[in-house]
Amino acid sequence: GINHVMIAFEQDDLENMAIDDKILVKGHGQGMQLLDYPDVHIMSLDPDLFDKMNIREEDDQLVVDVVAEVPAYLMGSGIGSPSAYTGDYDIMTADTDAIKEFGLDKLCFGDLVLLRDCDNSFGRGYLKGAVSIGVIMHSDCVKMGHGPGVSVIMTTKKSSIKGRINKNANIGKYITEA
């Protein structure tokens, strides 16, 4: 599974590291809440990264830059999982026409995507009007029901989140910005 911490290191640090080196990971952001949007659940999202994501308010909604929007019918492996706070679930890619239609054939690691009608509040499932924002965590797969993995970082049962297409909406780019 994808129940691991992903960390980005500077190139100079990577060149000084070796297999089996030990590192200490200090996390923060678990339990983060948006007081003006109590229906939006934030999941495993560093507050500093949240600040760099250029999230805006517009007509009582949070506007989040995303590379693509994914309809619920393309979500596969991982649906029904009892928790969305760990692991991921997959965008099914067997329907190549749908994948091209929604621009999902160009996804990269770290891209932010909006999952339409996907509720991840207390598990993963379909709910009309729900919106989730996730990060692409792994690549495509030939196994039926599997594909690029999405780790959810924001979700709401309501329409409190709206996506805005931005091909540069990638957490790697946000992390490396000054």
Backbone as a ProteinNet text record, in pm:
[ID]
protein_1_A
[PRIMARY]
GINHVMIAFEQDDLENMAIDDKILVKGHGQGMQLLDYPDVHIMSLDPDLFDKMNIREEDDQLVVDVVAEVPAYLMGSGIGSPSAYTGDYDIMTADTDAIKEFGLDKLCFGDLVLLRDCDNSFGRGYLKGAVSIGVIMHSDCVKMGHGPGVSVIMTTKKSSIKGRINKNANIGKYITEA
[TERTIARY]
81.4	0	85.8	21.2	89.5	75.2	99.5	86	220.8	288.5	421.9	431.3	531.1	557.5	644.5	606.4	689	759.2	889.7	970.1	1053.4	1063.9	1148.8	1275.4	1390.7	1519.4	1588.4	1668.2	1752.1	1855.4	1900.2	1995.4	2124.7	2174.7	2297.7	2279.2	2162.4	2134.5	2124	2059.3	2046.3	2182.2	2277.4	2410.6	2487.9	2447.1	2511.6	2439.2	2333.4	2254.4	2286.8	2263.8	2285.3	2168	2151.5	2048.8	2070.1	1961	1958.7	1994	2019.7	2035.5	1905.4	1917.8	1801	1770.2	1642	1599	1483.8	1465.7	1356.1	1255	1130.6	1023.9	935.7	925.9	835.8	721.7	603.6	487.9	403.9	334.3	235.1	126.6	12.1	-99.5	-209.6	-181.5	-287	-392.1	-515.8	-622.4	-646.4	-576.7	-595.3	-740.8	-795.9	-934.1	-940.5	-1037.1	-1064.9	-1188.6	-1170.4	-1280.7	-1396.2	-1367.2	-1473.2	-1540.4	-1483.6	-1537.1	-1534.9	-1620.7	-1616.8	-1653.3	-1719	-1754.1	-1639	-1530.2	-1413.8	-1316.9	-1288.2	-1191.1	-1055	-953.2	-815.6	-744.9	-672.3	-610.7	-461	-380.6	-235.7	-175.8	-206.8	-159	-80.1	45.3	132	72.3	53.6	-2.4	79.9	211.9	294.6	263.6	242.3	204.4	65.9	-26.5	-160.9	-151.4	-65.8	-49.5	5.9	87.7	149	57.5	-55.5	-143	-232.6	-220.3	-294.5	-446.1	-494.9	-638.1	-707	-815.5	-888.8	-1032.6	-1098.7	-1241.4	-1318.7	-1427.5	-1508.8	-1651.9	-1748.4	-1889.3	-1908.2	-1852.2	-1864.6	-1806.8	-1709.4	-1640.2	-1490.4	-1416.9	-1271.5	-1237.9	-1157.5	-1116.2	-973.1	-956.9	-828.3	-779.8	-656.5	-597.1	-574.7	-617.6	-600	-558	-488.3	-447	-564.5	-652.5	-766.1	-877.8	-997.8	-1111.7	-1143.2	-1170.4	-1195.6	-1340.1	-1421.4	-1557.7	-1554.7	-1651.8	-1655.9	-1654.2	-1713.8	-1721.6	-1584.7	-1482.3	-1348.2	-1266.6	-1321.5	-1248.2	-1268.3	-1158.7	-1163.2	-1109	-1001.2	-944.7	-930.1	-983.7	-979.2	-1115.6	-1214.4	-1348.9	-1401.7	-1466	-1520.5	-1423	-1302.6	-1204.4	-1259.9	-1240.1	-1298.8	-1235.4	-1118.6	-1054.5	-987.1	-1002.1	-931.8	-808.4	-780.5	-665.9	-535.4	-544	-423.7	-443.9	-335.8	-342.7	-393.8	-444.8	-489.3	-601	-657.9	-740.1	-713.7	-751.2	-698.8	-799.6	-746.4	-821.9	-811.2	-924.7	-922.5	-893.5	-807.1	-762.4	-795.6	-883.1	-915.8	-989.1	-1068.1	-1142.8	-1053.6	-973.8	-875.5	-941.4	-1061.6	-1129.9	-1165.1	-1216.1	-1250.8	-1124.6	-1019.1	-893	-841.7	-847.5	-805.2	-901.8	-1032.2	-1133.8	-1110.5	-1073.7	-1053.7	-908	-819.1	-678.6	-600.7	-647.6	-582.9	-464	-445.7	-332.7	-202.2	-210.3	-91.6	-54.1	-119	-93.3	49.9	104.5	239.3	232.9	335.3	343.4	333.7	256.2	243.6	133.5	74	-34.6	-154.8	-219	-344	-460.4	-556.2	-675	-798.6	-909.8	-1037.8	-1117.5	-1169.9	-1252.5	-1398.4	-1473	-1612.3	-1702.9	-1795.6	-1892	-1824.6	-1711	-1635.7	-1625.3	-1685.6	-1681.1	-1573.9	-1481.6	-1373	-1372	-1487.5	-1494.6	-1465.3	-1530.1	-1515.2	-1506.9	-1415.2	-1403.6	-1415	-1412.1	-1415.5	-1542.2	-1617.3	-1737.4	-1795.3	-1903.3	-1974.5	-2077.2	-2083.7	-2188.7	-2206.4	-2321.7	-2347.3	-2326.8	-2248.9	-2221	-2096.8	-2046.3	-1924.1	-1804.9	-1701.2	-1580	-1460	-1359.5	-1233.8	-1118.4	-1011.7	-887.7	-783	-709	-607.4	-479.8	-377.3	-244.3	-214.4	-163.2	-123.7	1.8	-9.8	96.3	170.7	107.4	176.6	121.2	190.1	156.8	50.1	24.6	-77.5	-43.9	-141.3	-126.3	-211.6	-164.7	-241.1	-349	-346.6	-443.2	-579.7	-684.3	-818.2	-859.3	-917.1	-961.6	-853.6	-732.9	-620.6	-575.5	-492.4	-440.3	-366.3	-349.3	-280.6	-346.4	-264.9	-316.9	-333.3	-443.6	-475.6	-482	-403.3	-410.1	-486.3	-598	-686.2	-629	-632.9	-584.9	-695.4	-806.1	-920.1	-1047.3	-1154	-1281.3	-1397.3	-1509.7	-1632.9	-1752	-1855.5	-1978.9	-2061.7	-2031.3	-2104.5	-2023.1	-2068.7	-1995.2	-1913.9	-1843.4	-1764.4	-1629.8	-1594.1	-1466.7	-1495.9	-1427.2	-1439	-1297.9	-1283.1	-1152.3	-1134.3	-1010.1	-972.7	-855.6	-870.2	-765.9	-640.5	-530.3	-398.6	-298	-238.4	-146.7	-23.9	-1.1	113.7	76.3	-45.7	-90.1	-27.8	91.6	169.5	241.1	229.8	288.3	440.5	504.9	650.3	689.8	611.9	638.5	612.4	505.2	474.5	582.8	628.2	728.1	859.3	898.6	1027.5	1021.9	900.6	890.1	943.1	1004.5	1060.8	953.1
-118.6	0	125.1	237.3	365.9	433.1	358.7	411.1	458.4	538.3	582.6	734.2	788.1	931.3	960.2	1062.2	1104.2	1233.4	1236.9	1352	1397.1	1526.5	1582.6	1637.2	1597.8	1645.8	1729.2	1823.7	1899.5	1804	1830.7	1743.5	1725.2	1831.2	1820.3	1723.4	1726.4	1633.9	1490.3	1471.7	1337.5	1274.5	1355	1301.9	1261.5	1307.9	1269.8	1155.9	1103.5	999.8	863.3	760.3	622.7	537.2	421.7	327.3	294.3	286.6	257.5	377	496.1	615.1	636.6	684.5	712.8	862.3	894.8	1034.2	1045.1	1161.2	1187.8	1275	1230.2	1304.6	1364.1	1494.5	1563.4	1620.5	1569.3	1613.4	1713.7	1794.2	1882.7	1906.1	1947.7	1969.1	1867.2	1756.1	1657.6	1721.2	1716.9	1779.6	1925.4	1975.4	2113.9	2136.6	2249.6	2284	2423.3	2441.6	2572.9	2626.1	2722.5	2769.8	2828.3	2890.5	2947.3	2842.3	2723.1	2612.8	2484.1	2474.4	2357.8	2226.1	2231.8	2109.3	2055.9	2131.3	2086.7	2017.1	1891.2	1815.1	1825.5	1859.2	1865.1	1739.4	1672.4	1544.8	1547.1	1529.8	1512	1616.2	1739.6	1848.4	1947.1	1965.5	2060.3	2200.9	2272.9	2408.9	2501.4	2482.7	2566.1	2536.9	2409	2373	2427.9	2417.5	2473.4	2621.4	2696	2839.3	2864.9	2773.5	2792.1	2750	2688.5	2634.4	2739.1	2865.2	2973.1	2951.2	2900.3	2877.1	3010.8	3034.1	3159.8	3132.7	3237	3229.1	3303.8	3240.4	3301	3247	3334.3	3294.3	3183.2	3200.9	3103.9	2966.5	2963.2	2839.1	2862.6	2755.7	2758.1	2719.7	2801.1	2772.6	2719.4	2594.4	2525.2	2496.6	2534.4	2502.1	2351.6	2292	2149.4	2129.4	2022.1	1989.8	1933.9	1859.1	1796.6	1767.2	1747.7	1701.5	1557.9	1473.2	1331.4	1301.3	1248	1210	1083.8	1071.1	959.4	823.4	812.7	681.3	627.9	712.6	664.7	621.5	637.3	595.7	446.4	376.6	231.6	180.4	106.3	38.8	134.8	95	178.3	231.4	229.9	273.8	181.4	238.3	160.3	141.7	192.1	184.1	256.3	200.8	261.2	394.6	427.4	553.9	613.4	743.3	813.1	885.4	868.5	935.8	860.7	739	663.7	606.4	574.8	510.6	602.1	539	612.1	533.4	592.3	513.3	555.4	466.5	474.3	525.4	599.4	641.6	526.8	470.3	360.7	415.8	347.8	400.1	309.4	210.8	119.8	191.2	293.3	368.4	483	454.1	553.4	679.6	667.9	787.9	881.9	826.2	909.1	968.9	892.3	941.4	1061.1	1052.6	1164.8	1282.5	1254.3	1359.7	1448.4	1387.1	1463.2	1503.3	1476.9	1516.6	1436.1	1315.6	1234.2	1155.9	1157.9	1088.5	1166.6	1286.1	1371.1	1392	1318.8	1338.8	1302.1	1376.1	1352.5	1336.3	1274.3	1264.8	1404.4	1418.8	1547	1636.3	1601.8	1684	1681.3	1797.2	1806.3	1781.7	1699.1	1671	1690.5	1725.1	1736	1610.1	1545.4	1426.7	1468.8	1465.3	1509.8	1400.8	1437.3	1345.2	1234.1	1264.1	1168	1221	1148.2	1184.8	1101.4	1168.1	1102.2	1141.5	1186.8	1234.2	1124.1	1010.7	899.9	769.4	761.9	650.5	705	613.8	656.9	606.7	698.8	656.5	765.4	729.7	821.2	901.4	1030.6	1115.9	1233.5	1242.1	1350.6	1485.4	1570.7	1704	1712.9	1599	1600.2	1632.7	1689.7	1726.7	1689.9	1629.8	1599.5	1650.1	1689.6	1728.4	1625.6	1576	1476.2	1501.3	1426.3	1434.7	1301.8	1306.7	1184.7	1128.8	1004.2	942.6	830.8	766.2	661.1	656.7	584.1	586.6	484.3	476	389.9	242.1	156.8	13.2	-58.9	-173	-249.1	-334.6	-348.7	-430.7	-360.8	-433.1	-375.9	-312.6	-191.4	-120.3	-34.9	-45.7	29.8	135	226.4	333.3	430.6	554.6	653.5	665.4	658.8	664.9	806.9	831.2	962.8	955.3	1039	1052.4	1181.5	1169.5	1284.1	1374.3	1506.1	1603.6	1698.2	1705.6	1790.5	1723.3	1731.2	1675.4	1747.5	1750.3	1807.8	1735	1714	1652.9	1753.6	1881.4	1988.8	2037.2	2139.8	2198.8	2318.6	2302.3	2411.9	2429.3	2337.4	2344.3	2344.1	2432.6	2440.8	2433.7	2363.4	2353.9	2457.4	2497.6	2585.5	2519	2490	2418.1	2505.2	2446.4	2510.4	2396.9	2387.5	2277.5	2274.8	2379.4	2384.1	2351.4	2302.7	2270.8	2138.2	2148.1	2030	2060.6	1969.6	1998.6	2008.1	1939.3	1952.4	2093.7	2155	2294.1	2389	2362.5	2448.4	2436.5	2314.7	2291.2	2362.7	2363.7	2422.6	2573.3	2632.9	2778.7	2842	2957.1	3027	3079.2
0	0	0	3.2	-0.3	135.5	240.8	376.9	428.9	351.5	386.4	381.3	446.6	443.5	321.4	244.8	131.5	169.9	144.7	184.1	64.4	45.7	-58.9	6.4	-45.7	4.3	-102.4	-59.1	-151.6	-211.9	-334.4	-403.7	-323.7	-262.4	-182.1	-65.8	-2.3	107.7	57.3	-58.2	-114.8	-141.4	-187.5	-219.4	-94.9	21.7	147.6	219.4	158.3	223	164	245.6	202.3	250.7	188.5	231.1	378.3	452.1	596.5	683.8	625.5	709.4	785.8	904.5	986.8	980	972.6	975.8	1075.1	1129.2	1220.8	1148.4	1143.8	1078.7	1187.1	1189.1	1281.6	1198.4	1220.5	1143.1	1219.2	1145.9	1203.7	1099.1	1145.5	1053.9	1071.7	1139.2	1163.6	1253.7	1212.3	1290.7	1255.6	1155.8	1114	1072.9	1112.8	1079.9	1018.9	931.7	874.2	944.9	1032	1116.1	1036.1	921.8	838.8	750	743.4	662.2	743.6	846.8	935.6	866.9	751.5	679.2	594.6	582.2	505.5	600.6	571.8	650	582.1	660.4	611.2	661.3	572.2	605.2	575.2	676.9	658.5	564.5	588.6	503.4	587.5	554.4	622.9	608.6	718.7	709.6	619.6	615.5	527.6	380.6	347	210.5	178.9	272.6	254.2	216.6	287.6	259.6	120.3	67.2	-65	-180.2	-148.3	-252.3	-319	-282.4	-347.8	-342.8	-230.1	-213.3	-188.2	-261.2	-251.1	-209.4	-162	-130.9	-238.5	-284	-388.5	-373.7	-351.4	-338.4	-235.1	-115.4	-5.4	-39.1	-128.5	-162.1	-157.5	-129.1	-141.7	-285.2	-350.7	-487.8	-481.6	-527.4	-520.2	-661.7	-690.5	-820.2	-828.6	-941.1	-966.5	-1112.2	-1137.3	-1273.4	-1353.3	-1284.3	-1352.8	-1254.2	-1309.6	-1230.7	-1272.5	-1172.3	-1195	-1154.7	-1247.1	-1208.4	-1122.1	-1033.4	-938.1	-1006.9	-1125.9	-1189.9	-1235	-1232.5	-1267.9	-1145.9	-1026.2	-906.5	-883.3	-850.8	-838.5	-707	-715.4	-598.6	-481	-365.4	-245.5	-205.5	-298.7	-263.3	-154.1	-56.2	54.2	169.1	152.8	261.1	383.6	503.7	623.2	664.5	610.2	644.3	522	506	398.4	451.5	580.6	641.2	617.6	565.3	529.3	390	325.7	195.3	85.7	-19.2	-137	-203.3	-307.4	-397.4	-539.8	-631.8	-767.8	-870.1	-967	-1084.6	-1185.2	-1224.7	-1321.5	-1460.9	-1533.6	-1662.7	-1781.4	-1762.6	-1872.8	-1986.3	-1955.1	-2056	-2105.1	-2207.1	-2253.5	-2307.8	-2364.7	-2414.8	-2299.7	-2189.5	-2072.8	-2011.5	-2005.8	-1948.7	-2028.8	-2159.7	-2244	-2232.4	-2228.3	-2217.7	-2095.5	-1983.1	-1859.8	-1837.3	-1933.8	-1923.1	-1820.5	-1789.5	-1686.3	-1740.8	-1871.7	-1933.9	-1917.4	-1862.9	-1846.7	-1700	-1607	-1464.5	-1426.8	-1330.2	-1278.1	-1126.4	-1070.2	-925	-865.2	-759.7	-691	-743.6	-859.9	-914.3	-821.3	-808.5	-733.7	-828.7	-784.6	-863.9	-777.8	-842.2	-774.5	-806.6	-703.2	-719.2	-702.2	-811.6	-814.4	-757.4	-667.5	-606.5	-525.9	-467.9	-386.9	-243.9	-151.2	-10	59	124.7	196.7	343.5	394.9	533	634.3	620.5	715.7	638.1	546.7	453.6	312.7	214.5	74.8	7.3	-54.1	-123.5	-211	-278.8	-367.9	-288.3	-311.1	-256.2	-350.8	-414.6	-510.1	-442.7	-503.9	-452.5	-365.9	-318.3	-237.9	-327	-265.7	-339.4	-253.8	-317.7	-250.1	-335.2	-268.5	-335.7	-295.5	-393.3	-364.6	-441.3	-402.3	-463.2	-532	-653.8	-724.5	-657.4	-609.3	-529	-600	-696.9	-772.8	-913.6	-998.7	-1141	-1178.6	-1307.9	-1365.4	-1341.9	-1368.1	-1347.5	-1450.9	-1497.5	-1596	-1529.7	-1399.9	-1325.9	-1324.1	-1358.2	-1365.7	-1232.2	-1238.2	-1118.8	-1055.1	-1106.9	-1051.8	-1152.1	-1105.2	-1189.7	-1102.3	-1146.6	-1064	-926.6	-821.3	-684.9	-636.6	-565.8	-513	-360.9	-294.3	-149.4	-119.8	-50.8	-27.4	81.7	56.3	155	202.5	127.5	165.7	115.8	195.3	149.8	217.1	148.6	203.1	143.6	224.1	176.1	96.2	113.1	44.6	-75	-138.4	-250.7	-203.3	-92	-34.5	-102	-191.1	-262.7	-411.7	-481	-626.9	-684.3	-794.7	-859.1	-967.3	-985.3	-1096.3	-1166.7	-1294.3	-1367.5	-1378.9	-1335.1	-1342	-1360.5	-1477.3	-1509.2	-1418.4	-1339.7	-1248.1	-1104.2	-1080.7	-944.4	-900.9	-846.3	-807.8	-676.5	-579.2	-448.3	-454.2	-546	-561.1	-597.8	-684.7	-724.2	-608.1	-531	-417.2	-307.5	-284.9	-179.8	-210.5	-337.4	-373.7	-392.2	-389	-399.2	-271.7	-285.8	-169.9	-79.4
[MASK]
++++++++++++++++++++++++++++++++++++++++++++++++++++++++++++++++++++++++++++++++++++++++++++++++++++++++++++++++++++++++++++++++++++++++++++++++++++++++++++++++++++++++++++++++++

